[in-house]
Amino acid sequence: MDLYSLAQGKWTRGIFLAGGSLLFGMSLGLILSPNKLAAGGVAGISVLLDHFFPLGVGTFTLLLNLPLLALYAKAFGKNATLSTLAAISVCALSADRFSSLAPPVTDTLLAAVFGSALMGLGCGAVFLSGATTGGTDIITKLILRKRPHLATGKVFLAVDGTVCLAGGIVFKSLSTALYALLGLFVFSKVLDSVLYGANKAKLVLIVTAKSSRLLPELLSRADVGCTVISSRTGYTGTAAQTLMCAMKKSRLHTVRKLVAQADSTAFMLVLDSSEIYGKGFELLQQKNKR
């Protein structure tokens, strides 16, 4: 079962939403804000505002999100908006609560990397639950509704980069801006890993003249599905078959061994696949619900 399916259960949806929001607020209040890292979005703007008006980074996060929630409600409906409001509230409250504690990380580089990774993990969990943590999450989700082919983390990277640069101006430090940009990059990578990591797999193309011997082995012993394509080698013109197989990375070793046993002269091409949908992987219906 992948993370998306796990997050759709009656109880697990709430766990993902609450846990992810708590992680997001913890990273903002406990690590990023004390180190003056405005790593993009409304959270980053809140760090900047809290520098001038110390009302609490979580309080600013909540206030800045209220206008955006109106747009979200219009686009996604009442139920989705209530879930997002719950996530934003937990983020805001936990950020202010954790900001009252002594920061556990005072090294700016470590804070940028691990604080942003923690925020990406939390944001991804909230996204899997069907809600958002507000701010540019809402803007990103609206963009993805019109451009679903875009990777979520890359959209965040584009939208939030200007806030990181603004942080360098406010805090009068180019290093702070660069650390924030590094944090934003880490955030986007972790977020994409949470949302799409379960779909990353291997695509294997096997050109062989002994498919009748190899195919049953792959189906039974490696437990991978195959598509058989009639082929012809370009150099000799010999008739052959190309077996196209999508599989989890953990099964690649078994497949490689079976191919070597069945046909030592086979041509085998292994490709990385960032997303695979269908039986044995995430279904297209699940992807379209996000």
C-alpha positions in Angstrom: 0.0 0.0 0.0 1.4 3.4 -1.0 1.3 6.5 1.2 -1.6 8.1 -0.7 -3.8 5.0 -0.2 -2.8 4.9 3.5 -3.8 8.5 4.0 -7.3 7.9 2.6 -8.5 5.8 5.5 -11.2 7.1 7.9 -8.8 7.6 10.8 -5.5 7.9 8.9 -6.6 11.0 7.0 -6.9 12.9 10.3 -3.6 11.5 11.6 -1.8 12.6 8.4 -3.5 16.1 8.6 -2.8 16.6 12.3 0.7 15.1 12.3 1.8 16.9 9.1 0.5 20.2 10.4 2.3 19.7 13.7 5.6 19.0 11.9 5.1 22.0 9.7 4.5 24.3 12.7 7.4 22.7 14.6 9.9 23.3 11.8 8.7 26.9 11.4 8.6 28.0 15.0 11.4 25.9 16.5 14.0 25.9 13.7 13.4 28.2 10.7 12.1 31.4 12.4 14.7 31.6 15.2 17.4 31.4 12.6 15.8 34.1 10.4 15.2 31.7 7.5 12.3 33.0 5.4 12.2 29.8 3.2 9.4 31.0 1.0 5.6 31.5 1.0 3.4 32.8 3.7 5.5 31.1 6.3 8.5 33.0 5.1 6.6 36.3 5.0 5.5 35.6 8.5 9.1 35.3 9.6 9.9 38.7 8.0 6.8 40.3 9.6 7.6 38.8 13.0 11.0 40.5 12.8 9.4 43.9 12.8 6.2 43.2 14.8 6.8 40.3 17.3 3.2 39.0 17.5 4.2 35.5 16.8 5.2 33.8 13.5 2.2 31.5 13.8 -0.2 34.4 14.4 0.9 36.1 11.2 0.6 32.8 9.3 -3.0 32.5 10.3 -3.9 36.1 9.5 -2.2 36.1 6.1 -4.0 32.9 5.2 -7.5 34.1 5.8 -7.9 36.0 2.4 -6.5 33.0 0.6 -9.0 30.7 2.2 -11.8 32.5 0.3 -10.2 31.7 -3.0 -9.7 28.1 -1.9 -13.3 27.8 -0.8 -14.5 29.0 -4.2 -12.3 26.5 -6.0 -12.6 23.4 -3.9 -15.7 23.7 -1.8 -16.6 23.9 1.9 -15.4 20.5 3.1 -11.9 20.9 1.6 -11.7 24.4 3.0 -12.6 23.2 6.5 -9.8 20.6 6.4 -7.3 23.3 5.2 -8.5 25.7 8.0 -7.9 22.9 10.5 -4.4 22.4 9.1 -3.6 26.1 9.2 -4.8 26.4 12.7 -2.7 23.5 14.0 0.3 24.9 12.1 -0.2 28.4 13.6 -0.7 27.3 17.1 2.2 24.8 17.1 4.5 27.4 15.5 3.8 29.9 18.2 4.1 27.3 21.0 7.4 25.9 19.7 8.9 29.4 19.1 8.8 30.0 22.9 11.3 27.2 23.3 15.1 27.5 22.8 16.0 26.6 19.2 17.6 23.2 19.1 19.7 24.1 16.0 21.6 27.4 15.9 23.9 26.5 13.0 22.3 28.2 10.0 23.2 25.6 7.5 21.9 22.7 9.6 18.7 24.8 10.3 18.1 25.4 6.6 18.6 21.7 5.6 16.8 19.9 8.5 14.2 22.5 9.2 13.1 22.6 5.6 13.2 18.8 5.3 10.9 18.6 8.3 8.6 21.2 6.8 8.5 19.3 3.5 7.6 16.1 5.3 4.8 17.8 7.2 3.5 19.6 4.1 3.5 16.4 2.1 1.6 14.6 4.8 -1.1 17.3 4.8 -1.3 17.2 1.0 -1.8 13.5 1.1 -4.7 14.0 3.5 -6.4 16.2 0.9 -5.8 19.5 2.7 -3.1 22.1 2.5 -1.1 24.1 5.1 -2.3 27.3 3.5 -0.3 30.2 2.0 1.4 29.3 -1.3 0.1 25.7 -0.7 -3.2 27.1 -1.8 -1.7 29.0 -4.8 0.2 25.9 -5.7 -2.9 23.7 -5.6 -4.8 26.2 -7.7 -2.0 26.1 -10.3 -1.8 22.3 -10.2 -5.6 22.2 -10.9 -4.9 24.0 -14.2 -1.5 22.4 -14.8 -1.6 18.9 -13.2 1.4 17.8 -15.2 3.7 20.0 -13.1 5.6 18.5 -10.1 4.3 20.0 -6.8 7.8 20.7 -5.4 8.9 22.5 -8.5 5.9 24.8 -8.4 6.7 25.7 -4.8 10.3 26.4 -5.8 9.1 28.9 -8.4 6.5 30.6 -6.3 8.5 30.9 -3.1 11.9 32.0 -4.5 11.2 35.7 -4.3 10.4 35.5 -0.6 13.8 34.0 0.1 15.4 36.9 -1.7 13.3 39.4 0.3 14.6 37.8 3.5 18.1 38.6 2.5 17.1 42.3 2.0 15.2 42.5 5.3 17.9 40.8 7.4 20.7 42.6 5.3 22.5 39.3 4.7 23.1 37.6 1.4 24.1 34.5 3.3 20.7 34.4 4.9 19.0 34.6 1.5 21.2 31.8 0.1 20.6 29.6 3.1 16.8 30.2 2.6 17.1 29.3 -1.0 18.9 26.1 -0.1 16.2 25.3 2.4 13.5 25.9 -0.2 15.3 23.5 -2.6 15.5 20.9 0.2 11.8 21.5 1.0 10.7 20.9 -2.6 12.8 17.7 -2.9 11.4 16.2 0.3 7.8 17.3 -0.7 8.1 15.6 -4.1 9.6 12.5 -2.5 6.6 12.2 -0.1 4.0 12.8 -2.8 5.6 10.9 -5.7 8.2 8.6 -4.1 5.9 5.6 -3.9 5.6 5.7 -7.7 9.3 5.8 -8.5 10.2 2.5 -10.1 12.2 0.9 -12.9 11.2 0.4 -16.5 13.1 -2.5 -18.1 13.3 -3.2 -21.8 14.6 -6.7 -22.7 15.3 -7.6 -26.3 15.5 -11.4 -26.6 14.9 -14.2 -29.1 14.0 -16.5 -26.2 11.0 -14.8 -24.8 9.0 -18.1 -24.6 11.6 -19.3 -22.0 12.1 -16.0 -20.2 8.5 -14.7 -20.0 7.1 -17.4 -17.7 10.1 -17.0 -15.4 9.5 -13.2 -15.1 5.8 -13.7 -14.5 6.1 -16.5 -11.9 9.4 -16.0 -10.1 9.9 -12.2 -10.3 6.2 -11.5 -10.2 6.4 -8.7 -12.7 4.0 -7.9 -15.5 5.3 -7.7 -19.1 4.2 -6.3 -22.4 5.5 -8.3 -25.4 6.4 -6.3 -28.5 7.5 -8.0 -31.7 10.9 -6.6 -32.8 13.7 -7.0 -35.2 17.4 -6.3 -34.5 18.8 -3.5 -36.5 22.3 -4.9 -37.1 21.4 -8.5 -38.2 17.7 -8.2 -38.9 17.0 -11.1 -36.7 13.4 -11.5 -35.4 13.2 -10.9 -31.6 10.7 -9.9 -28.9 11.0 -6.9 -26.6 9.7 -7.4 -23.1 8.6 -4.1 -21.5 8.4 -4.5 -17.7 7.6 -2.0 -15.0 8.8 -3.0 -11.5 9.8 -1.8 -8.0 13.5 -1.3 -7.7 13.7 -4.2 -5.2 12.8 -6.7 -7.9 15.5 -5.6 -10.4 18.2 -7.9 -9.1 15.9 -11.0 -9.5 14.9 -9.9 -13.0 18.6 -9.4 -14.0 19.4 -12.8 -12.7 16.6 -14.5 -14.6 17.4 -12.8 -17.8 21.0 -13.9 -17.6 19.9 -17.5 -17.0 17.4 -17.6 -19.8 19.3 -15.7 -22.5 22.9 -14.5 -21.8 22.9 -12.6 -25.1 19.8 -10.6 -24.3 19.9 -6.8 -24.6 18.6 -5.3 -21.3 17.9 -1.6 -20.8 17.1 -0.3 -17.3 15.4 3.2 -17.0 14.3 5.3 -14.1 10.6 6.0 -14.1 9.4 8.8 -11.8 5.7 7.9 -12.1 3.9 4.6 -12.9 0.2 4.1 -12.8 -1.8 0.9 -13.1 -2.1 -2.5 -11.5 0.5 -3.0 -8.9 1.1 0.7 -8.6 -1.0 3.8 -7.8 -4.2 3.8 -10.0 -4.9 6.8 -12.3 -8.2 7.4 -10.4 -6.2 8.0 -7.2 -3.8 10.4 -9.0 -6.7 12.4 -10.4 -8.3 12.8 -6.9 -5.3 14.7 -5.6 
